Amino acid sequence: QVQLVESGGGLVQPGESLRLSCAGSGFTVSDSAMRWYRQAPGKERELAAVLNAAGMTNYADSVKGRFTIARDNAKNTVTLQMNSLKPEDTAVYYCSARPRYYTREYWGQGTQVTVSS
C-alpha cells in the first residue's frame, strides 16, 4: 500500500527557510516521479517542483532559485528545501508520487506553510 506522509510545515517570517519532508512507504522513491504541489487559499493547486527517477528536476518559475527538491534513498524520503520565503509562498504543500509501472499518482495529506511577519 502506497503511503506518503509530509512533515516540516509551520509559521516563518519572510526571508526565512523551511525544509519539508515526505516519507514514502509501499514503494521506492528513487524509482518514482516525485512532485511537490502547493495550494494557496482560494487558488488552484500549483506544481512547485518535480524530481523524476532519473534525477532530473524542474521548478515553477515562482520558486526557481529558492526551492530545491531532493531525495534521500536510504530513508525513502523526498525533501523540499525552501529558502528566502515570501508571503506568497503561504499554502498547503502536498507531496505526490507516481511509482514506475503504476498508473496513478498518490498523494500525501498536506502540510501547512505560512509566511508572515
C-alpha positions as CSV (number, residue, x, y, z in Angstrom):
1,Q,0.0,0.0,0.0
2,V,1.5,3.3,-1.1
3,Q,1.5,6.0,1.6
4,L,3.1,9.4,1.8
5,V,3.4,11.4,5.0
6,E,4.5,15.1,4.8
7,S,6.1,17.0,7.7
8,G,8.1,20.2,8.4
9,G,5.5,22.9,7.8
10,G,5.0,25.8,10.1
11,L,4.9,29.5,10.5
12,V,8.0,31.5,9.5
13,Q,8.9,35.2,8.7
14,P,9.7,36.4,5.3
15,G,13.2,35.6,4.2
16,E,13.5,32.6,6.5
17,S,13.8,28.9,5.4
18,L,11.8,25.7,5.9
19,R,12.5,22.1,4.9
20,L,9.6,19.9,4.1
21,S,9.9,16.1,4.2
22,C,7.8,13.4,2.5
23,A,8.3,9.9,3.8
24,G,7.2,7.2,1.4
25,S,6.2,3.6,2.1
26,G,4.9,0.8,-0.1
27,F,7.1,2.0,-3.0
28,T,10.6,3.2,-3.8
29,V,11.1,6.9,-4.0
30,S,14.2,6.6,-6.2
31,D,12.1,4.7,-8.8
32,S,9.3,7.2,-8.9
33,A,8.4,10.6,-10.2
34,M,8.1,12.8,-7.1
35,R,6.4,16.1,-7.0
36,W,5.6,18.9,-4.6
37,Y,2.4,20.8,-5.2
38,R,1.0,23.7,-3.2
39,Q,-2.4,25.3,-2.9
40,A,-3.0,28.7,-1.5
41,P,-6.4,29.8,-0.2
42,G,-8.8,30.5,-3.0
43,K,-6.3,29.3,-5.7
44,E,-5.9,26.2,-7.7
45,R,-3.2,23.7,-6.9
46,E,0.1,24.6,-8.4
47,L,3.0,22.3,-9.3
48,A,6.1,23.6,-7.5
49,A,8.8,21.1,-8.0
50,V,9.5,17.8,-9.8
51,L,12.1,15.1,-9.3
52,N,12.0,12.2,-11.7
53,A,13.5,8.8,-11.3
54,A,16.5,9.8,-13.5
55,G,17.3,12.6,-11.0
56,M,16.2,15.4,-13.2
57,T,14.4,18.4,-11.5
58,N,12.1,21.1,-12.7
59,Y,10.6,24.0,-10.9
60,A,7.8,26.5,-11.2
61,D,9.1,30.0,-12.2
62,S,7.8,31.3,-8.9
63,V,10.1,29.2,-6.8
64,K,13.1,28.7,-9.1
65,G,16.4,29.6,-7.4
66,R,14.8,29.5,-3.9
67,F,13.4,25.9,-3.6
68,T,15.3,22.6,-4.0
69,I,13.8,19.2,-4.3
70,A,15.9,16.2,-3.4
71,R,15.6,12.6,-2.3
72,D,17.2,10.5,0.4
73,N,17.2,7.0,-0.9
74,A,18.3,5.5,2.4
75,K,15.3,7.0,4.1
76,N,12.9,6.6,1.1
77,T,12.1,10.3,1.5
78,V,11.9,13.4,-0.7
79,T,12.5,16.8,0.7
80,L,11.8,20.4,-0.4
81,Q,14.2,23.0,0.9
82,M,12.6,26.4,0.8
83,N,14.8,29.4,1.2
84,S,14.0,33.2,1.0
85,L,10.4,32.5,1.7
86,K,7.8,35.1,0.8
87,P,4.3,35.7,2.0
88,E,3.0,34.5,-1.4
89,D,4.6,31.1,-0.6
90,T,1.9,30.6,2.0
91,A,0.0,27.4,1.1
92,V,-0.7,23.8,1.9
93,Y,2.1,21.8,0.4
94,Y,1.4,18.3,-0.9
95,C,3.8,15.6,-1.9
96,S,2.9,13.2,-4.7
97,A,4.4,10.1,-6.1
98,R,3.9,8.2,-9.3
99,P,5.9,5.0,-9.0
100,R,7.3,3.4,-12.1
101,Y,4.8,1.0,-13.7
102,Y,1.9,2.4,-11.7
103,T,-1.0,4.0,-13.5
104,R,-1.9,6.6,-10.9
105,E,-0.5,9.3,-8.7
106,Y,-0.6,9.1,-5.0
107,W,-0.9,12.0,-2.5
108,G,0.0,12.9,1.0
109,Q,-2.3,14.7,3.4
110,G,-0.5,18.0,3.1
111,T,1.4,20.3,5.4
112,Q,0.7,24.0,6.0
113,V,3.3,26.6,5.4
114,T,2.6,30.2,6.5
115,V,5.0,33.0,5.8
116,S,4.0,36.1,7.7
117,S,5.6,38.9,9.8
